[in-house]
Amino acid sequence: MQSYNIPAIMNDAYRPVITAGGKEPAAFVDAFSRQLRELFIIDNHQYIGEDKTKVFATPEFAAYCEQKKDDFVWVHYPWNNQTVKCIQADDYFRLKTNRNQDLITASEQIKLHNTKLAVFGMSVGSNIAFVATQAGIGRDIILADFDELDTTNLNRILAGVHQIGLNKAVIAARRIYEDNPFVKITVLPEGVSEANLQKLLADKAITHIVEEIDDIKMKIVVRRLAREHKIPVVMITDNGDAVVLHVERYDLGYDKIFDKDDAYWEAKISAPMTKELAGSIIINDIVGGIEKVDKKMIASVQRVMKKELVSWSQLGSAAILGGVAATVALKRIILGESRALTVREYINPPAI
């Protein structure tokens, strides 16, 4: 059996080291013993609701533990120097998704798990990526962002002051891996480009795209390539306390971009992309008109134009709401519950 060993030098700043079996390290978190207790109840329904102290003192539980005593791996997280004794991947998947039943059936859960999800842009995108993986969406995940975390990002990105200066996609990958060490994440710290997206799509590495890029021209490029390869695109636009959900089903034959044809966008993106033009596209073409935009957002945009604010105003509550809305949309698309070719849905918190 392979001995436990942590490599002395880690080149991957975001991927854990998983080692099968072997000796115990000097210090570790023992998740395995608690996980066996959860699995035993799941596998032996007659003990559901019984006194757990008595259940875990039974000969049946002792035999179960003996049977599965070697069914573990060591997961080492180099960025925080934590090592966890953890059940293996299949059992972890059963535990991780157990409370999703029957809101998500077993066959549906497998379908969600087999999704190859790409999330581009890690502001709202980092929240979407995490909430989606909590729902069991995506065994293979691509995260792209060229930007590094600043303190001003901490109002909407779930990170910490100790991570300032780190690439945002790396931060998101670490968070997902701490939640599920068995997913496969590819980080694109240079961001998404026409060239690397074309290759990923040609290699069939993506089945669903979440697009949260700031660059307007790249938004159009992503959709053109998604249309060519018949990949659905989901996007969230934050709007004060609310969000706007966008869905474009290129997998079902939708052939426009934000409900406009290619000639319209060719004229738009051939011009220099000033802040004024970008603001106009976001307000009119993406959100759907100035009357749909939160009034405080309009005031914020005007201050950006006057160079009184550094950038557009965004709220963490809206970013988290966007994560929820996009995840529900992805789930319905993957499971075939929605067949709408395009969606622009305004999602508002309750008025109180």
Secondary structure, DSSP 8 states (H G I E B T S, - for coil): -------SS-S-SS--EEEES----SS-EE-HHHHHHHHHHHH-GGGTTS-HHHHTTSHHHHHHHHHTTT-EEEEEETTTTEEEEEE-HHHHHHHHHGGGTTTS-HHHHHHHHT-EEEEE-SSHHHHHHHHHHHTT--SEEEEE---B--GGGGGTS---GGGTTSBHHHHHHHHHHHH-TTSEEEEETT---HHHHHHHHHTT--SEEEE--S-HHHHHHHHHHHHHHT--EEEEEEETTEEEEEEE-GGGT---BTTB-HHHHHHHHHS---HHHHHHIIIIIII-SGGGS-HHHHHHHHHHHTTSSSS----HHHHHHHHHHHHHHHHHHHTT----SEEEEEE-----
